[in-house]
């Protein structure tokens, strides 16, 4: 029989550790803070993120492209073009994201 322990039965973090995590992360909610906390407390970054999530204070980092722009779904661009011209065009789904962005700029201004 395997011995399974719950988080309450074997706490991985002391109250002081939790206070440190909460204080430092709320001051600067970045991945760098998570990495610093993991080094300081000798835990993995994933463990720190899990604790922050369980406490309800973790803020997921925004995804960005290689150029630093926000990630936009192709379907959102298609919807923007269709709204700008006032009709549905199924063939827009075959266009590239770059062409759709160019078309939106040309139509909307």
C-alpha positions in Angstrom: 0.0 0.0 0.0 1.4 3.4 -1.0 1.5 6.2 1.5 -0.2 9.2 0.0 0.1 12.4 2.0 -2.1 15.4 1.4 -0.8 19.0 1.4 -2.3 19.6 4.8 -0.6 16.5 6.3 2.8 17.5 5.0 3.1 21.2 4.4 5.9 22.2 2.1 5.9 25.8 3.1 6.1 27.3 6.6 4.0 30.3 7.5 7.1 32.5 7.2 7.8 31.2 3.7 4.2 31.9 2.6 4.4 35.4 4.0 7.7 36.0 2.1 6.2 34.6 -1.1 3.1 36.7 -0.8 4.9 39.9 0.1 7.6 39.7 -2.6 5.3 38.6 -5.3 2.6 41.2 -4.7 5.3 43.9 -4.9 6.6 42.7 -8.2 4.4 40.0 -9.9 7.0 38.8 -12.5 8.7 35.6 -13.5 12.0 37.0 -12.2 10.4 37.3 -8.8 9.3 33.7 -8.9 12.8 32.6 -9.9 14.3 34.6 -7.1 11.9 33.1 -4.6 12.7 29.6 -5.8 16.4 30.2 -5.3 15.8 31.8 -1.9 13.5 29.1 -0.6 15.3 26.2 -2.3 12.1 25.2 -4.2 11.4 24.8 -7.9 9.8 27.7 -9.8 6.9 25.4 -10.6 6.4 24.8 -6.9 6.3 28.6 -6.2 3.9 29.2 -9.0 1.6 26.4 -7.7 1.6 27.9 -4.2 0.9 31.4 -5.6 -2.0 29.8 -7.7 -3.4 28.0 -4.6 -3.3 31.3 -2.7 -5.1 33.0 -5.6 -2.5 35.7 -6.3 -0.6 34.3 -9.3 -0.8 36.4 -12.4 -0.2 34.6 -15.7 2.3 36.3 -18.0 0.9 37.7 -21.2 2.0 35.8 -24.3 3.9 37.9 -26.9 5.3 37.2 -30.3 9.0 37.3 -31.1 8.6 41.0 -31.9 7.1 41.7 -28.5 3.5 42.2 -29.8 0.5 40.7 -28.2 -0.6 37.3 -29.6 -3.7 37.7 -31.8 -5.7 34.8 -33.0 -6.3 34.6 -36.7 -10.1 34.2 -36.1 -10.1 37.6 -34.3 -8.5 39.2 -37.4 -11.1 37.6 -39.7 -13.9 38.8 -37.5 -12.5 42.4 -37.5 -12.3 42.4 -41.4 -15.8 41.0 -41.7 -17.1 43.6 -39.3 -15.3 46.4 -41.2 -16.8 45.4 -44.5 -20.2 44.3 -43.2 -20.4 40.8 -44.6 -19.1 37.3 -44.1 -16.4 36.1 -46.4 -15.4 32.4 -45.8 -12.3 32.7 -47.9 -10.7 35.1 -45.5 -9.8 32.1 -43.4 -7.2 31.2 -46.1 -5.4 34.5 -45.9 -2.2 34.9 -43.8 -2.3 36.8 -40.5 0.0 39.4 -42.0 -2.3 40.0 -45.0 -5.3 40.2 -42.7 -3.6 42.8 -40.5 -2.7 44.8 -43.6 -6.3 44.6 -44.8 -7.6 45.8 -41.4 -5.2 48.8 -41.5 -6.4 49.6 -45.0 -10.1 49.4 -44.1 -10.1 50.9 -40.7 -7.3 53.3 -41.0 
